[in-house]
Amino acid sequence: MASRTIIGSSVMLWVLTRLGIRGRQRGNIHCRGPHPLERGVEAFVDSIQTALSRGESLSLVGFGRFSVLARAARKGRNPRTGQDIMIPARRTAKFNAGKGLREAVKSLSHG
């Protein structure tokens, strides 16, 4: 199965279709200024970023959990020179897929 990247406008059309909003009810998603659905998606992403920046986690039942992972400092190797280097400690975002998402992906056919 070929992998593809879905862009924001495609996601918005998919959500509007799932909500049963068609034709003129949709408005013009390609108009100047953000579409109301786009503002909603931006607010959702912003809420995830805000929670993670505070060190909090955010769970969406059946979908997954966004959290912050603390990585310890460790030794590494520069692949170009072969020289040993120290990789500093850092915090990074982590996503764990929930049961519903895992099952949906697992059920995809391997056509």
C-alpha positions in Angstrom: 0.0 0.0 0.0 1.4 3.4 -1.0 2.0 6.0 1.7 0.7 9.5 1.1 0.8 12.7 3.0 -2.5 14.5 3.5 -2.4 18.3 3.6 -4.6 20.6 5.8 -7.2 21.5 3.2 -7.8 17.8 2.4 -8.3 17.1 6.1 -10.8 20.0 6.3 -12.7 18.7 3.3 -12.8 15.2 4.9 -14.0 16.5 8.2 -16.7 18.7 6.6 -17.9 15.6 4.6 -18.0 13.5 7.7 -20.1 16.2 9.4 -22.5 16.1 6.5 -21.7 19.7 5.4 -21.8 19.9 1.7 -21.8 22.4 -1.1 -22.5 26.0 -0.2 -22.8 25.1 3.5 -19.0 24.6 3.5 -18.1 28.0 2.4 -15.0 28.5 0.5 -12.1 26.7 2.3 -9.7 28.3 -0.2 -10.9 31.9 0.6 -8.8 34.6 2.1 -8.5 34.3 5.8 -8.8 31.1 7.8 -11.9 28.9 7.5 -13.7 28.3 10.8 -12.7 24.7 10.7 -9.1 25.7 10.1 -9.2 27.9 13.2 -10.6 24.9 15.2 -7.8 22.6 14.0 -5.2 25.4 14.9 -6.8 25.7 18.4 -6.6 22.0 18.9 -2.9 21.8 17.8 -2.2 24.9 20.0 -3.8 23.1 23.0 -1.5 20.1 22.5 1.6 22.4 22.2 0.6 24.4 25.3 0.0 21.2 27.4 3.4 19.7 26.3 5.3 23.0 26.9 4.0 22.9 30.5 5.2 19.3 30.9 1.6 18.0 30.9 0.2 15.1 28.9 -2.9 15.1 26.8 -5.0 11.9 26.2 -7.7 11.4 23.6 -9.4 8.1 24.4 -9.2 5.6 21.6 -6.8 7.8 19.6 -3.7 8.3 21.7 -1.7 10.2 24.3 0.7 13.1 23.7 3.4 13.4 26.4 6.9 14.8 27.1 9.8 12.4 27.2 13.0 13.3 29.0 16.1 11.9 27.3 19.3 11.6 29.3 22.6 12.8 28.0 24.5 10.0 26.2 27.5 9.2 24.2 27.2 9.2 20.5 29.5 9.1 17.4 29.8 11.6 14.6 29.1 9.4 11.6 31.3 11.6 9.3 34.4 11.6 11.5 33.9 8.7 13.8 34.7 10.9 16.8 32.9 10.2 20.1 30.7 13.1 21.1 28.3 13.8 24.1 24.7 14.2 23.1 23.1 16.6 25.7 20.0 15.7 27.7 16.7 17.1 26.2 13.0 16.9 26.3 11.0 15.8 23.3 7.3 15.2 22.4 6.1 11.6 22.4 2.9 10.1 21.0 1.5 6.7 22.0 -1.3 5.4 19.8 -4.4 4.3 21.6 -6.2 1.0 21.2 -8.7 2.3 18.6 -6.0 3.8 16.4 -3.8 0.7 16.7 -6.7 -1.5 15.7 -7.7 0.7 12.8 -4.1 0.6 11.4 -3.8 -3.1 12.0 -6.9 -3.8 10.1 -5.6 -2.2 6.9 -5.2 -4.7 4.1 -1.7 -5.3 2.8 -3.0 -5.2 -0.8 
